[in-house]
Amino acid sequence: MKLHLAEKTEQYTFTGYGPGYVTVNAARHEQSLIVMPDRLITDWPATGFDSLEAAHLEPLADLGLEILLLGTGSRIRFPRPEILRPLIEARVGVEVMDVAAACRTYNILVAEDRKVGAALLLD
């Protein structure tokens, strides 16, 4: 019997990032987006950290996530607690970090089969 490691190629993962962009499964994105192992949302209306509102995060509260990684651009910035309220009330853990750290952390958590999402505000 021959044993080999089976790779999960159907999942969305980050394959690169740089100033103002990320690549997901080798496709470049230059606007804010949400990435989950089974879903890619490229029309997220949050355009940047300064315009982030609770309404942008409300739809994510019902997706069954254990944790949401919030990438706040090229540097870490913490949103006001009322913006995170929909996720907190849904018992979704929220980790705030810069986009590069969010990409790396997301890929590790996906490899562990965690229910994770990354909401990235690209600047």
LINRA-V527905 format. One record per residue. RES is the residue in three letters. SS is DSSP state (helix for helix, strand for strand, loop for the rest). PSI is psi as a letter, one per 20 degrees, with the letter a starting at -180 (* if undefined). Layout:
((RES;SS;PSI) (RES;SS;PSI))
This chain:
((MET;loop;p) (LYS;loop;p) (LEU;loop;p) (HIS;loop;q) (LEU;loop;p) (ALA;loop;p) (GLU;loop;q) (LYS;loop;o) (THR;loop;i) (GLU;loop;i) (GLN;loop;q) (TYR;loop;p) (THR;loop;r) (PHE;strand;p) (THR;strand;i) (GLY;strand;r) (TYR;strand;r) (GLY;strand;a) (PRO;loop;o) (GLY;loop;j) (TYR;strand;r) (VAL;strand;q) (THR;strand;p) (VAL;strand;o) (ASN;loop;l) (ALA;loop;j) (ALA;strand;p) (ARG;strand;p) (HIS;strand;p) (GLU;loop;j) (GLN;loop;q) (SER;loop;q) (LEU;strand;r) (ILE;strand;p) (VAL;strand;p) (MET;strand;r) (PRO;loop;h) (ASP;loop;j) (ARG;strand;q) (LEU;strand;p) (ILE;strand;o) (THR;loop;i) (ASP;loop;k) (TRP;loop;p) (PRO;loop;i) (ALA;loop;o) (THR;loop;i) (GLY;loop;r) (PHE;helix;g) (ASP;helix;h) (SER;helix;j) (LEU;loop;p) (GLU;loop;r) (ALA;helix;h) (ALA;helix;h) (HIS;helix;h) (LEU;helix;i) (GLU;helix;g) (PRO;helix;h) (LEU;helix;i) (ALA;helix;h) (ASP;helix;j) (LEU;loop;j) (GLY;loop;k) (LEU;loop;q) (GLU;loop;h) (ILE;strand;q) (LEU;strand;p) (LEU;strand;o) (LEU;strand;o) (GLY;strand;o) (THR;loop;k) (GLY;loop;b) (SER;loop;i) (ARG;loop;q) (ILE;loop;p) (ARG;loop;p) (PHE;loop;p) (PRO;loop;q) (ARG;loop;q) (PRO;helix;h) (GLU;helix;h) (ILE;helix;h) (LEU;helix;i) (ARG;helix;g) (PRO;helix;h) (LEU;helix;g) (ILE;helix;g) (GLU;helix;h) (ALA;loop;j) (ARG;loop;k) (VAL;loop;p) (GLY;strand;q) (VAL;strand;p) (GLU;strand;p) (VAL;strand;p) (MET;strand;r) (ASP;loop;r) (VAL;helix;g) (ALA;helix;g) (ALA;helix;h) (ALA;helix;g) (CYS;helix;g) (ARG;helix;g) (THR;helix;g) (TYR;helix;g) (ASN;helix;h) (ILE;helix;g) (LEU;helix;h) (VAL;helix;g) (ALA;helix;h) (GLU;loop;j) (ASP;loop;k) (ARG;loop;q) (LYS;loop;n) (VAL;strand;q) (GLY;strand;q) (ALA;strand;p) (ALA;strand;o) (LEU;strand;p) (LEU;loop;o) (LEU;loop;p) (ASP;loop;*))
